[in-house]
Amino acid sequence: MQAVFDGRVIANADDADVVVIEGNRYFPPTSITEGVLQESPTPYACSWRGVCQYYSVRVNDQDHKDLAWAYPNPYPLAIARVGADFSGYVAFDRAVTIREGDVPEEGALP
């Protein structure tokens, strides 16, 4: 599965490694393209997941505010409810295209 913004792959993970929570696909931290996320000061806390960290997405030398978010330390009950530890997993705004299935890595031949 890939997350693509403005023609650039910003996350790439096996479908099985992505966690779906309320329709959003959360990518493992190791699947995020290096240097693409910049911490945002935007505050948010979810009543059942915990404190959220927003990120701006930096692509083509431009910052796109708050297009990604993660829960670095979700509540233990949230992990139990989801059925997976999604600590630090990153979800993206609808402006980011999610490609599902067997998608080659950027630069790979199909």
Backbone torsions as a table, in degrees:
resi	resn	phi	psi	omega
1	MET	NA	140.5	-179.9
2	GLN	-127.2	148.7	168.9
3	ALA	-109.4	127.6	-175.4
4	VAL	-127.4	132.4	176.5
5	PHE	-136.2	129.3	178.3
6	ASP	52.2	40.9	176.6
7	GLY	81.0	2.3	-178.1
8	ARG	-115.3	134.9	175.1
9	VAL	-74.0	120.5	-179.1
10	ILE	-109.4	-9.4	173.2
11	ALA	-156.1	144.3	-178.7
12	ASN	-147.2	117.4	-177.4
13	ALA	-146.4	155.8	170.8
14	ASP	-62.9	142.3	179.9
15	ASP	-52.7	-38.8	-176.6
16	ALA	-66.9	-19.6	-178.3
17	ASP	-91.3	-7.4	-178.7
18	VAL	-89.9	136.0	-180.0
19	VAL	-104.6	129.4	178.5
20	VAL	-100.5	124.3	178.5
21	ILE	-131.0	118.0	179.4
22	GLU	49.6	42.3	176.6
23	GLY	84.3	-9.0	177.6
24	ASN	-94.7	139.5	178.4
25	ARG	-95.4	121.7	-179.1
26	TYR	-103.4	120.0	-177.7
27	PHE	-91.8	142.5	176.9
28	PRO	-60.3	146.5	-179.1
29	PRO	-54.9	-34.8	-178.3
30	THR	-71.2	-12.1	-177.9
31	SER	-92.3	-5.0	-176.8
32	ILE	-82.1	133.1	178.2
33	THR	-61.4	129.5	-176.3
34	GLU	-59.2	134.9	175.4
35	GLY	82.8	0.0	-175.9
36	VAL	-85.9	-25.1	-178.5
37	LEU	-103.0	133.4	176.5
38	GLN	-123.0	125.6	-178.9
39	GLU	-56.7	139.0	178.9
40	SER	-111.0	148.2	178.0
41	PRO	-81.7	0.2	-177.6
42	THR	-59.9	121.7	-179.0
43	PRO	-87.5	144.1	173.0
44	TYR	-163.5	142.1	173.8
45	ALA	-137.5	131.0	177.5
46	CYS	-94.0	139.1	-176.2
47	SER	-63.6	-27.6	-178.4
48	TRP	-114.4	-17.7	179.7
49	ARG	-96.8	-35.4	-179.8
50	GLY	121.3	-160.1	-177.7
51	VAL	-80.4	132.6	-176.2
52	CYS	-101.2	144.2	171.6
53	GLN	-111.2	118.3	175.5
54	TYR	-87.2	155.0	177.6
55	TYR	-134.8	143.4	166.8
56	SER	-87.9	147.0	179.4
57	VAL	-100.8	123.2	-179.9
58	ARG	-102.6	113.2	180.0
59	VAL	-137.8	135.3	178.7
60	ASN	52.9	44.0	178.1
61	ASP	62.4	22.4	176.0
62	GLN	-127.6	139.8	176.1
63	ASP	-94.7	132.9	178.4
64	HIS	-117.1	105.3	-168.6
65	LYS	-62.6	131.8	169.0
66	ASP	56.1	39.5	177.4
67	LEU	-89.8	-2.0	179.7
68	ALA	-142.7	156.2	178.1
69	TRP	-154.5	159.9	178.8
70	ALA	-150.5	163.1	173.6
71	TYR	-115.2	95.6	-176.2
72	PRO	-60.2	-35.3	-178.6
73	ASN	-136.6	72.7	-178.3
74	PRO	-64.1	155.0	177.2
75	TYR	-61.1	144.2	178.0
76	PRO	-54.8	-37.3	178.6
77	LEU	-66.9	-29.4	176.9
78	ALA	-68.2	-42.0	177.2
79	ILE	-61.5	-42.9	178.0
80	ALA	-64.2	-42.2	-179.0
81	ARG	-63.9	-41.7	-179.0
82	VAL	-76.2	-31.5	-179.3
83	GLY	87.9	11.7	178.3
84	ALA	-156.5	147.9	176.6
85	ASP	-80.1	108.2	-177.4
86	PHE	-104.4	24.9	178.4
87	SER	-56.6	120.7	177.5
88	GLY	78.9	-4.3	178.0
89	TYR	-66.4	144.6	-171.0
90	VAL	-112.1	130.4	174.5
91	ALA	-110.3	160.3	-175.6
92	PHE	-126.8	151.1	174.8
93	ASP	-61.0	160.4	179.8
94	ARG	-63.8	-15.2	176.1
95	ALA	-69.5	-15.7	178.0
96	VAL	-94.5	129.5	179.7
97	THR	-82.4	132.1	176.5
98	ILE	-106.7	122.0	176.9
99	ARG	-103.1	121.9	-179.4
100	GLU	-98.4	162.8	175.6
101	GLY	91.5	-165.3	-176.4
102	ASP	-78.6	93.2	-177.0
103	VAL	-109.7	127.7	179.4
104	PRO	-68.5	154.8	176.1
105	GLU	-66.8	157.2	179.7
106	GLU	-54.9	130.2	179.0
107	GLY	88.1	-9.5	-179.8
108	ALA	-83.6	152.1	175.8
109	LEU	-77.1	140.2	179.0
110	PRO	-67.4	NA	NA
